Amino acid sequence: MARGPEPSAATQGVRRKARRPLLDRLRSSTRPVVVISGPAGAGKTALVEAWARDEDHIRILRISRYHNTAASLLDAIYAAVGAPPSRTTPEDVRSWGGQLTRSLSVLLFTSEQPCHLVLDGAEAITDPEAQLLLRDLVEYRPSALRLIVTSRHRSPSWLNRSRVCGVATMIKADDLRLSLSEVESLLGEDIPELGGWAMAVGLVADLGRAEADDAIRDYLRGEVMARVTTEVRHVLYAVSIAAEVGPALAIHLTSNPAAGHLLAQFASTTQFATVTEGQGFRLHPMLAKVLNDELATEHWESYAALRRRHADWLVGHGRLDQSTRLYVELGAVSTARTTLLAQWQRSVLSGRAEVVHDALGCLPPPELAGDSRLCVVAAMVNLAVGDHRAWQRWVDVAEAHDDDVEMEPSMSVAGAVDVSRRFAQALASGTMPDGTVNDQLQGLWGAISEVANGLCLMWAGEYPVAAARFRRAEVVARVSGDQLALVHALAGHALSSAFDGESQAVLFADEAIALADRLSPRCRWVVANAYLALATIHLSAGADRGVRDAANQVLMVLREAPAPLEQRTREYALELLDLVGQTKVRSKTPQIDGLSSRERRVLRALCGPLTLREIADELYVSHNTVKSQVSSIFRKLGVHDRAAAVAAARSWSSGKR
């Protein structure tokens, strides 16, 4: 491999420094036998050569096919340590072992200062008698000899017994990689594409970045790609366009049913493909770059076709961000636009709205702003991730279009904009704008319309009616698979039930929180009302700590959704925190003394789990009578809802005690 000019003495010092962490790992072992195991190109030979330059008691024997007999191997071992040729047969272990011991003592090697013999490339030894000789060398090793064995095999057969006995230790391929922090400390910069490859780090240290790139490319072409079959080469060319592939994607890109098997074989014999979670494969960044360069320059037609097939695959697996970027890079902007319009709901409904958000960012701005349907998509996606300002901007752009197009069958762009505005206003202020919407809305649009109605009714105090709306939203969301709307519906149902004193509010809140954990981080703000419901329930039970924990959770999840979204929820959470923080002060206020005996009886009932209708049955009065008495209680206490009235009652009661 071409390595450029011979490095200077100063550069050689940099090389030694670059390999210092690996040398430290090698020196830290105290076992008499060290096995350095790793695939081709892992840096085994470079490591022992760097070690030999630092020490004068190291002898290196580079094993080749010429040593694949017991006699030739024994002669090579004697020659490597500087001893005279053996006068014994390899089968006579006692004789040649004793002669080797005497030779080492003549050379002034002792157990305290042993000779370090490196057997580089031990995988070349396949002859049974030669392997038996190596096993005898390990087991009857003179005390003045330490063995360092480099091998592509994970565990040479002749070493198995020694490893079990604790004589040998292993330095594996993972240990031969440098961490990013080590690379940065050694080279002065972070170079992730080197992948911790010790040899590449050494080349950069030796030659500089530009010349090292050429040397690395030459090595990969000559020592890696030149040694694989044509079939494997074609598979590697195809899968190099993806950073990581699974067997199914490899087959899709190559039309080769054995592609996964070929990649597994390549990964088992070289460090330039590693097996990832789920039996996927990741090519080394440097190899992927070389393959991509060759595809782009020498096979440009197949390169474009492969990238198009990769983009189509990404669409089918919900990666609209990556597929849109590929389509745009290939000049297929119209395909990217059509795909986004057809697939955006799939990602948004599953709670991965940021995928569509990033995909829209890949489109040229004129293409995005010039399509009213894409403007609506941008508005809904930004609303899903909690960006109210961006939602407002894209809704305004969508309304500025005069084209009469359908967002989807039986749904115009104007209708979609209207639903979006009603939903955003319900989230921001809890009030619904004038006008009506189509009652035949389906899927995403139907679910968010029902959620908007439920939110407005809830903040207006119509808790049973709001709960019914949320139940309808829940049904539509479950049928359509809309996870975002489902969390909205369950959280709203939980809060309206908590305001109304319903005991099942906890169940709705817990389910909403569990579902929200599956959403992407930027969409989890939709669970805020579920935590507020728990805070309200804790307040009714007098559990101040529970109120604080749940209310703080409300404020935490709403950090991702700046005002005005869920402003009512945010304000109520702050009120609850203020209530539990000022209990002693509020307990001195004599407001409850002004209630009538019947109103006090109703207030005591409000502190329990009963609904207003159930309270009426308990007190043997009509439902309307209880509602009017509750309104009078709220007015006299200066509160606006049941939770605040309950808090005032508990404060007054604790003050009396």
Steps between C-alpha positions, in 0.01 A plus 500: 500500500628844414585686817674809369848609607678347796390688812752713683622433853254757634215340309598158631464644847148609413426149372619348827287748688199415283525135597583563864153402638522165319854441620388573854230234465760252372748576777236485773459124451707285737413161349786300340302466175311788337278437197415804285197392300342706226405496132712624213588866531425518873854621570650192669829510308525879530453467875777247556733689265447820700568304818818349352631847415465599866662189649825316426402160641223429246544252215246479218439186294274571203341165431427405140409186309868405498478438877207263474697194609624416848869490400502828306302673773739384773800621299331836446433537874867433581612746236257767627633493856861498376580144607702249295300256283325216681679165515188314613177385340175690559347189660762496778355774716745453789804526276406806295341666803818459700714624214278808465531572873878479485514724193287765671725496807808545281326800345452638856123463504351415842156456653523861626615629159350250253526490124171608342441285193230627263342236276338727242234341279454174690188419296739382224587194709256228391720189506398280798861424597593868485198588714605231746846657514344841582288343772809338651683833477221665700470224759874435544603858445833595665461758778730734307257510203175694465279440196289759314286337233313695232229313317191560292336211684306592809656211691765279336422135574845434644445774759163389635638287783744773602222758516293274723800455730544878523837507326385709202309826478319653200511845345199500268406710199293740713806565714697594189271794424571846634217697655402839358650670803829314448506595133432862588770509767755338268427688178368824644165463323201270495488292179195271534542351151819326614278278713773454762708306248850504652679462168309794349570716805869414466499593132338836573761560768779395259397664176240764574134489404529538122775245437351262757171494306685378191691237699183375671320485165787301348497260793126442482511442127807278502471312828123480548305535176759315291464196729122456476304320233318685225168412659600650835641806322165562327314463831735747669461749218121482532470526878762774532234762421334429837682566826349186649315212335313193608479179298162601355631837376813333363285259299279789382797702377695215342226259384729234645321262742834411660599863565450473877710183516778660294506805727518276807798319352671829417437626855650184650828534307561874504451795731341707223149367558356452846181328609257740667190453710229303322752318278562809291838593352692825512787559260808679629467871409830499309402195293153642432660823378734318263215288361277805459773688316554210263127459440454869432790523255508160329144371526296817511192352333470214745586743779197716427275195461621355830440827682150519355428146620638591839272805517197287409597256776525782755152622409355156567665497843385843611829688456358793306784727609772285342294408194408863428864604521597223257223589254604867504868409450398283204303789350163326553338786693153422365532143630607633840199732509254230397644253750474750784136575426419129489700392806512792746205387710660160557792655687301770678232259623767271647645788701809560283407840367861621502573252217257690274628830640855411390374368165328831425828674579665304216266643236599818316308789665317601178374142456369496856340843508355460152280202592204578730472135603862490614440825690219329692729204567769737629245673722370174651848358554619816676190494718574137587852586615375800698619785276198733497676782318602278210147357491356851469743591223420195286125526555513858376699394191251220429205743523675742263475243217204544269518151351201273554670167576418211725716422799375144466177342367196695628725738692591838353802704601266767637325240717830369629611855584173560689540182706860590571403850619223368727736244651779753559261750660358231729854409608599863552196655670241226550247689288353403166468749211162558344382281216459128445708229342414198295347232725627227264865556582704179516837388634741769611261786427206337679705417808652846546162666436344299783797575727457872429130484589576308818766748614268797455213332684730394782638847564141632486412269790284258301686196627257217410449634147874550458564142614258377233690694234830359617354148487400558138849634425649192665295266280592684179868513602514127577336412169732727299812410698555865598723471809533876549123559496450196724729646766320835465163327540599285798671791676199727441262227618711455813500873579127553439425195715732628775327840495167318532624277783489177299715222649597348161698813413815327628456216250472739206802701621716191548418369151575840343838518678589144395415577135691828509818313593492347150489839329807690389630754756378803303140373505470402867360837604156366401485304829494814718128474584547145627752620758269790585221248562724311744585828675128578534429154642786533751364838603158348572672234712708757688829357372707816465813319391310322223359835388846652480649206313221481242478878451875522448470222240244717320741792485790277399328341199366838390851642473512342154181688405542873566195717565226543394449122460332347807508839675197411714668177608822683582320766707294246692812298587660817639183569702515152649865546594405831661215333691715229656775751568271750682271262692564656843429854382181405321377298799447824698248642252141481638325473162336164569326648804274681256361178349158373596463163670375342176789649306745367759343158463544517122858624543580202724359272231711673236810393693415138426496298180128545418373675188248785527217264403610249764521779759141597414386141556684485834341825623157419353486817292490562127803523279420864414483588870848361556633688195358832626643437847841420350492825302416689822789325680743598225383861513529529879840334511633697205601189306425380149494121518449203728867435570554853633186473714622174648840657573331793678288259705803299608692817586211627712468163675872483584487858631211410734706217647 
